[in-house]
């Protein structure tokens, strides 16, 4: 052990970071009312990881900070998980979300009470391997929770969407501070492996978005997909279909402006079709503009006059 005080201080700061890191993400989700790019399975795996973490630290009788941290972590993960299920694109109903929360609460309380009362006497007798199993399971769930974001990155050419960078930064700081604290402290191999995996996966997310920014934004490329543009286009398309609007094609105009005589040729093209529900297009210097809705009867009366 190199420095017990330094290791304790760094571990405490790292633990605090891993208690509050999700607050910026929760605020970010609430402000946007959209969780596109934030996979619910990520938050679910982190919520599940909190149960064995709580069992491990309570059985090993760590300091009060370590025993409280998993429960705060689960609480904030649950809020973010509910947001990712309630907001688009999932949009789960409230009753389903309430049912999931009740089921999780029952499982959490039952597992913590049962395993802590069973394993704590064994741990005091020097039998540590049962508690260690829960620590390993918690580490696996926590690391696996950072894999789904990479699937979202692959869908968007490496772009980070829906994940707050302040949240990632605080979470990464918690991992790096914990790594240093373990190195300065008791050199816990399992702890070092866990913290290194988390830090590496989160660093990969930062690098992925930076590479995307260098490829598209910085170069000014217009090939960058934008979900909101697609959603707007789909909305406009649905609105046109619901209103029964018909698309009428017309040859591209020359530099001259179409006069009323040109409308006669256009009438002969559309024939006797009733265009009361459609809009006529008027081309000016090759640009199509919308005209007022005219019925075929009104067009005929104008021609006769």
SULHUUR-V309550 format. One record per residue. N is the residue number from 0. RES is the residue in one letter. BURIAL is + if it has 16 or more other ideal C-beta (glycine too) atoms within 10 Angstrom, else -. D_FIRST is the distance of its C-alpha to the first C-alpha in Angstrom with 1 decimal. Layout:
n=N res=RES burial=BURIAL d_first=D_FIRST
n=N res=RES burial=BURIAL d_first=D_FIRST
This chain:
n=0 res=X burial=- d_first=0.0
n=1 res=X burial=- d_first=3.8
n=2 res=X burial=- d_first=5.9
n=3 res=X burial=- d_first=6.6
n=4 res=X burial=- d_first=10.2
n=5 res=X burial=- d_first=10.4
n=6 res=X burial=+ d_first=8.9
n=7 res=X burial=- d_first=11.4
n=8 res=X burial=- d_first=14.1
n=9 res=X burial=+ d_first=14.0
n=10 res=X burial=+ d_first=14.0
n=11 res=X burial=- d_first=16.9
n=12 res=X burial=- d_first=18.9
n=13 res=X burial=+ d_first=18.5
n=14 res=X burial=+ d_first=19.8
n=15 res=X burial=+ d_first=22.6
n=16 res=X burial=+ d_first=23.5
n=17 res=X burial=+ d_first=23.8
n=18 res=X burial=+ d_first=26.0
n=19 res=X burial=- d_first=28.6
n=20 res=X burial=+ d_first=28.6
n=21 res=X burial=+ d_first=31.9
n=22 res=X burial=+ d_first=33.9
n=23 res=X burial=+ d_first=35.1
n=24 res=X burial=+ d_first=36.1
n=25 res=X burial=+ d_first=38.0
n=26 res=X burial=- d_first=39.8
n=27 res=X burial=+ d_first=40.6
n=28 res=X burial=+ d_first=42.1
n=29 res=X burial=- d_first=44.1
n=30 res=X burial=- d_first=45.5
n=31 res=X burial=- d_first=46.6
n=32 res=X burial=- d_first=47.8
n=33 res=X burial=+ d_first=46.9
n=34 res=X burial=+ d_first=43.9
n=35 res=X burial=+ d_first=45.2
n=36 res=X burial=+ d_first=42.3
n=37 res=X burial=+ d_first=39.8
n=38 res=X burial=+ d_first=40.0
n=39 res=X burial=+ d_first=40.1
n=40 res=X burial=- d_first=38.4
n=41 res=X burial=+ d_first=35.2
n=42 res=X burial=+ d_first=35.1
n=43 res=X burial=+ d_first=36.2
n=44 res=X burial=+ d_first=33.3
n=45 res=X burial=+ d_first=30.8
n=46 res=X burial=+ d_first=32.6
n=47 res=X burial=+ d_first=32.5
n=48 res=X burial=+ d_first=28.7
n=49 res=X burial=+ d_first=28.3
n=50 res=X burial=+ d_first=29.7
n=51 res=X burial=+ d_first=27.2
n=52 res=X burial=+ d_first=24.3
n=53 res=X burial=+ d_first=25.8
n=54 res=X burial=+ d_first=26.3
n=55 res=X burial=+ d_first=22.8
n=56 res=X burial=+ d_first=21.1
n=57 res=X burial=+ d_first=23.9
n=58 res=X burial=+ d_first=23.8
n=59 res=X burial=+ d_first=20.0
n=60 res=X burial=- d_first=20.7
n=61 res=X burial=- d_first=18.2
n=62 res=X burial=- d_first=18.7
n=63 res=X burial=- d_first=22.2
n=64 res=X burial=- d_first=21.2
n=65 res=X burial=+ d_first=20.0
n=66 res=X burial=+ d_first=23.2
n=67 res=X burial=- d_first=25.5
n=68 res=X burial=+ d_first=24.2
n=69 res=X burial=+ d_first=25.7
n=70 res=X burial=+ d_first=29.0
n=71 res=X burial=+ d_first=29.3
n=72 res=X burial=+ d_first=28.5
n=73 res=X burial=+ d_first=31.2
n=74 res=X burial=- d_first=33.6
n=75 res=X burial=+ d_first=33.5
n=76 res=X burial=+ d_first=33.6
n=77 res=X burial=+ d_first=36.7
n=78 res=X burial=+ d_first=38.4
n=79 res=X burial=+ d_first=37.9
n=80 res=X burial=+ d_first=39.0
n=81 res=X burial=+ d_first=42.1
n=82 res=X burial=+ d_first=42.9
n=83 res=X burial=+ d_first=42.6
n=84 res=X burial=+ d_first=45.0
n=85 res=X burial=+ d_first=47.4
n=86 res=X burial=+ d_first=47.7
n=87 res=X burial=- d_first=49.3
n=88 res=X burial=- d_first=49.2
n=89 res=X burial=- d_first=48.5
n=90 res=X burial=- d_first=50.5
n=91 res=X burial=- d_first=50.0
n=92 res=X burial=- d_first=52.2
n=93 res=X burial=- d_first=50.9
n=94 res=X burial=- d_first=51.8
n=95 res=X burial=- d_first=49.8
n=96 res=X burial=+ d_first=46.7
n=97 res=X burial=- d_first=47.2
n=98 res=X burial=- d_first=47.6
n=99 res=X burial=+ d_first=44.3
n=100 res=X burial=- d_first=42.5
n=101 res=X burial=- d_first=44.0
n=102 res=X burial=- d_first=43.2
n=103 res=X burial=+ d_first=39.5
n=104 res=X burial=- d_first=39.3
n=105 res=X burial=- d_first=40.8
n=106 res=X burial=- d_first=38.5
n=107 res=X burial=+ d_first=35.3
n=108 res=X burial=- d_first=36.3
n=109 res=X burial=- d_first=37.5
n=110 res=X burial=- d_first=34.4
n=111 res=X burial=+ d_first=31.9
n=112 res=X burial=- d_first=33.9
n=113 res=X burial=- d_first=34.7
n=114 res=X burial=+ d_first=31.3
n=115 res=X burial=+ d_first=29.3
n=116 res=X burial=- d_first=31.8
n=117 res=X burial=- d_first=31.8
n=118 res=X burial=+ d_first=28.1
n=119 res=X burial=+ d_first=26.5
n=120 res=X burial=- d_first=28.0
n=121 res=X burial=- d_first=26.9
n=122 res=X burial=+ d_first=23.3
n=123 res=X burial=- d_first=23.5
n=124 res=X burial=- d_first=24.9
n=125 res=X burial=- d_first=22.0
n=126 res=X burial=- d_first=23.8
n=127 res=X burial=- d_first=21.3
n=128 res=X burial=- d_first=23.0
n=129 res=X burial=- d_first=25.7
n=130 res=X burial=+ d_first=23.4
n=131 res=X burial=- d_first=21.4
n=132 res=X burial=- d_first=24.8
n=133 res=X burial=+ d_first=25.3
n=134 res=X burial=+ d_first=22.0
n=135 res=X burial=- d_first=23.1
n=136 res=X burial=+ d_first=26.6
n=137 res=X burial=+ d_first=25.5
n=138 res=X burial=+ d_first=23.6
n=139 res=X burial=- d_first=26.7
n=140 res=X burial=+ d_first=29.0
n=141 res=X burial=+ d_first=27.0
n=142 res=X burial=+ d_first=26.9
n=143 res=X burial=+ d_first=30.6
n=144 res=X burial=+ d_first=31.6
n=145 res=X burial=+ d_first=31.1
n=146 res=X burial=- d_first=33.5
n=147 res=X burial=+ d_first=36.8
n=148 res=X burial=+ d_first=36.5
n=149 res=X burial=- d_first=36.8
n=150 res=X burial=- d_first=40.1
n=151 res=X burial=+ d_first=41.3
n=152 res=X burial=+ d_first=40.3
n=153 res=X burial=- d_first=42.3
n=154 res=X burial=- d_first=45.3
n=155 res=X burial=+ d_first=45.3
n=156 res=X burial=- d_first=44.5
n=157 res=X burial=+ d_first=40.9
n=158 res=X burial=+ d_first=41.7
n=159 res=X burial=+ d_first=39.5
n=160 res=X burial=+ d_first=41.8
n=161 res=X burial=+ d_first=41.1
n=162 res=X burial=+ d_first=37.3
n=163 res=X burial=+ d_first=36.3
n=164 res=X burial=- d_first=34.1
n=165 res=X burial=- d_first=32.6
n=166 res=X burial=+ d_first=31.4
n=167 res=X burial=+ d_first=29.9
n=168 res=X burial=- d_first=28.2
n=169 res=X burial=+ d_first=26.6
n=170 res=X burial=+ d_first=25.5
n=171 res=X burial=+ d_first=24.1
n=172 res=X burial=+ d_first=22.2
n=173 res=X burial=+ d_first=20.6
n=174 res=X burial=+ d_first=19.6
n=175 res=X burial=+ d_first=18.2
n=176 res=X burial=+ d_first=16.3
n=177 res=X burial=+ d_first=14.8
n=178 res=X burial=+ d_first=13.9
n=179 res=X burial=- d_first=12.1
n=180 res=X burial=+ d_first=10.3
n=181 res=X burial=+ d_first=9.2
n=182 res=X burial=+ d_first=8.2
n=183 res=X burial=+ d_first=6.1
n=184 res=X burial=+ d_first=4.8
n=185 res=X burial=- d_first=5.5
n=186 res=X burial=- d_first=7.7
n=187 res=X burial=- d_first=10.8
n=188 res=X burial=- d_first=13.6
n=189 res=X burial=- d_first=16.3
n=190 res=X burial=+ d_first=15.0
n=191 res=X burial=- d_first=14.7
n=192 res=X burial=- d_first=18.2
n=193 res=X burial=+ d_first=19.7
n=194 res=X burial=+ d_first=18.6
n=195 res=X burial=+ d_first=19.7
n=196 res=X burial=+ d_first=23.0
n=197 res=X burial=+ d_first=23.7
n=198 res=X burial=+ d_first=23.0
n=199 res=X burial=- d_first=25.1
n=200 res=X burial=+ d_first=27.9
n=201 res=X burial=+ d_first=28.2
n=202 res=X burial=- d_first=28.0
n=203 res=X burial=- d_first=30.9
n=204 res=X burial=+ d_first=32.9
n=205 res=X burial=- d_first=32.6
n=206 res=X burial=- d_first=33.6
n=207 res=X burial=+ d_first=36.5
n=208 res=X burial=+ d_first=38.0
n=209 res=X burial=- d_first=37.7
n=210 res=X burial=- d_first=39.5
n=211 res=X burial=+ d_first=42.1
n=212 res=X burial=- d_first=42.6
n=213 res=X burial=- d_first=43.1
n=214 res=X burial=- d_first=45.6
n=215 res=X burial=+ d_first=47.7
n=216 res=X burial=- d_first=47.4
n=217 res=X burial=- d_first=47.0
n=218 res=X burial=- d_first=49.7
n=219 res=X burial=- d_first=52.0
n=220 res=X burial=- d_first=52.7
n=221 res=X burial=- d_first=54.7
n=222 res=X burial=- d_first=53.7
n=223 res=X burial=- d_first=50.8
n=224 res=X burial=- d_first=51.3
n=225 res=X burial=- d_first=51.3
n=226 res=X burial=+ d_first=51.3
n=227 res=X burial=- d_first=53.2
n=228 res=X burial=- d_first=55.9
n=229 res=X burial=- d_first=56.4
n=230 res=X burial=- d_first=56.5
n=231 res=X burial=- d_first=59.1
n=232 res=X burial=- d_first=61.2
n=233 res=X burial=- d_first=61.2
n=234 res=X burial=- d_first=62.1
n=235 res=X burial=- d_first=65.0
n=236 res=X burial=- d_first=66.1
n=237 res=X burial=- d_first=66.2
n=238 res=X burial=- d_first=68.1
n=239 res=X burial=- d_first=70.7
n=240 res=X burial=- d_first=71.2
n=241 res=X burial=- d_first=71.6
n=242 res=X burial=- d_first=74.2
n=243 res=X burial=- d_first=76.2
n=244 res=X burial=- d_first=76.2
n=245 res=X burial=- d_first=77.7
n=246 res=X burial=- d_first=76.8
n=247 res=X burial=- d_first=79.9
n=248 res=X burial=- d_first=79.5
n=249 res=X burial=- d_first=81.7
n=250 res=X burial=- d_first=82.1
n=251 res=X burial=- d_first=80.3
n=252 res=X burial=+ d_first=82.3
n=253 res=X burial=- d_first=83.6
n=254 res=X burial=- d_first=83.4
n=255 res=X burial=- d_first=86.4
n=256 res=X burial=- d_first=86.0
n=257 res=X burial=+ d_first=87.5
n=258 res=X burial=- d_first=90.6
n=259 res=X burial=- d_first=92.3
n=260 res=X burial=- d_first=94.3
n=261 res=X burial=- d_first=91.1
n=262 res=X burial=+ d_first=90.5
n=263 res=X burial=- d_first=93.7
n=264 res=X burial=- d_first=92.4
n=265 res=X burial=+ d_first=89.2
n=266 res=X burial=+ d_first=91.2
n=267 res=X burial=- d_first=93.0
n=268 res=X burial=- d_first=89.7
n=269 res=X burial=- d_first=88.5
n=270 res=X burial=- d_first=91.9
n=271 res=X burial=- d_first=92.6
n=272 res=X burial=- d_first=89.0
n=273 res=X burial=- d_first=88.3
n=274 res=X burial=+ d_first=85.6
n=275 res=X burial=- d_first=85.6
n=276 res=X burial=- d_first=81.9
n=277 res=X burial=+ d_first=80.7
n=278 res=X burial=- d_first=80.3
n=279 res=X burial=+ d_first=82.4
n=280 res=X burial=+ d_first=80.7
n=281 res=X burial=+ d_first=82.2
n=282 res=X burial=+ d_first=81.0
n=283 res=X burial=- d_first=81.1
n=284 res=X burial=- d_first=80.3
n=285 res=X burial=- d_first=78.4
n=286 res=X burial=- d_first=76.2
n=287 res=X burial=- d_first=76.8
n=288 res=X burial=- d_first=77.2
n=289 res=X burial=- d_first=77.9
n=290 res=X burial=- d_first=81.3
n=291 res=X burial=- d_first=82.5
n=292 res=X burial=- d_first=83.1
n=293 res=X burial=- d_first=86.8
n=294 res=X burial=- d_first=88.7
n=295 res=X burial=- d_first=91.1
n=296 res=X burial=- d_first=94.0
n=297 res=X burial=- d_first=93.1
n=298 res=X burial=+ d_first=93.0
n=299 res=X burial=- d_first=96.4
n=300 res=X burial=- d_first=97.9
n=301 res=X burial=- d_first=96.6
n=302 res=X burial=- d_first=98.0
n=303 res=X burial=- d_first=101.4
n=304 res=X burial=- d_first=101.6
